[in-house]
Amino acid sequence: MLKNDYSEVVDFIKELYRSDSIPLHAPVFFGNEKKYLNECIDSTFVSSVGKFVDQFEAGIEEFTGAKRAVAAVNGTNALQVALMLVGVSSDTEVITQPLTFIATCNAIRYLYAEPVFIDVDKDTMGLSPDSLSEFLHHNGEKKDAEVFNKVTGRRIAACLPMHTFGHPARIEKIVEICSEWNIPVVEDAAESIGSYSNGLHTGIFGDVGILSFNGNKTITTGGGGMIVTNNQTIADRAKYLTTTAKRPHKWEFFHDQLGYNYRLPNLNAALGCAQLEKISEILNNKRETAEEYKSYFSGCDGIHFVSERESTRSNYWLNCVVLPDKNARDNFLEFTNANGVMTRPIWNLMYRLPIYKDCFRAETPKAEWLEERIVNIPSGVRL
Ligand SMILES: *Cc1c(COP(=O)(O)O)cnc(C)c1O
């Protein structure tokens, strides 16, 4: 392959998708979507209550194996509530990764809490247990049942790993370290519906997790999210807080604390029910695409395809490749986008952004290495 000439790659991807203009990801509707939406409209229950919300929650419980699933208006707000429920409040800290989508950090800030950044693992692109251990060893101080950051004086209220592009982080190890320190774990599994570590679905290893059903995710409700947990108390509180904190009563409007209108409308849940019926087909299709990429790129010098780690199963939500350096990455982005194949770089690290630039952080060489090299390539379902 000639330097800066990625025409073979472009041809391969166009062949794979049988198209000359390929988006990164697009939702697919080939099931009962229209039928359920019509049912929803005919029933007049299009808003915040209705049978599809209950049905969608039950479906997600069954699919993920979570004891409870509580629907929310989107993944970001689901995460905000999940963090609140494990005790994140103003002036506390949440340990997370700088390599993530901004929603992870925004959810922390909505609670007037502070993200603290530690490094990721190169292979998972998710929070590194070694980095976590080291950070707590140097900065953590136990006082009674709580942990404080010795340097900032703030309480460390939670740890928030994210399963990047659907590749599970080393979540068992993260949970083990956090339980030694008595720090709650909230999993940002927004990107990882259908991803497993040692046979267990992502999002239910920690105290609570969240999923997203935004339009670009594996299955979509238009916009939507879900709080998943095996903890009944957390689930009950999640339902309560996302539905205005109203005491159950036949007609009285008594709200006994500050609640939120974070309910998922029945219309969106109807879409979700139809999508969930097709999730196995969607996941299998995406897995086949990943296999095709894997075997193609194994013969490509200088482009490494990221595939699932041993003992995990990735949903391959967004496929990605690693380029040799930033220059090669930029050339790859230029060439592919100019030639009808949509590709995108991984996110800027959170501490590059004005709102998070002053956050407390450890050294994060691996996140910086990945930031310069990772590119997402087309990953939508092939029809
Ligand atoms: C999509 C996403 C979210 C939240 O999603 P919403 O768009 O609010 O549903 C949170 N975290 C990560 C990492 C995401 O990719």
PDBQT file of the ligand as one rigid body, heavy atoms in Angstrom, charges set to zero:
ROOT
HETATM    1  C1  LIG A 401     -24.235   7.636  24.226  1.00  0.00    +0.000 C 
HETATM    2  C2  LIG A 401     -23.468   7.773  25.456  1.00  0.00    +0.000 A 
HETATM    3  C3  LIG A 401     -24.011   8.254  26.677  1.00  0.00    +0.000 A 
HETATM    4  C4  LIG A 401     -25.360   8.815  26.876  1.00  0.00    +0.000 C 
HETATM    5  O1  LIG A 401     -26.208   8.823  25.958  1.00  0.00    +0.000 OA
HETATM    6  P1  LIG A 401     -27.505   9.647  25.606  1.00  0.00    +0.000 P 
HETATM    7  O2  LIG A 401     -27.195  10.172  24.254  1.00  0.00    +0.000 OA
HETATM    8  O3  LIG A 401     -27.733  10.688  26.628  1.00  0.00    +0.000 OA
HETATM    9  O4  LIG A 401     -28.569   8.595  25.603  1.00  0.00    +0.000 OA
HETATM   10  C5  LIG A 401     -23.232   8.208  27.811  1.00  0.00    +0.000 A 
HETATM   11  N1  LIG A 401     -21.980   7.767  27.782  1.00  0.00    +0.000 NA
HETATM   12  C6  LIG A 401     -21.411   7.305  26.658  1.00  0.00    +0.000 A 
HETATM   13  C7  LIG A 401     -20.027   6.798  26.721  1.00  0.00    +0.000 C 
HETATM   14  C8  LIG A 401     -22.121   7.298  25.457  1.00  0.00    +0.000 A 
HETATM   15  O5  LIG A 401     -21.528   6.860  24.347  1.00  0.00    +0.000 OA
ENDROOT
TORSDOF 0
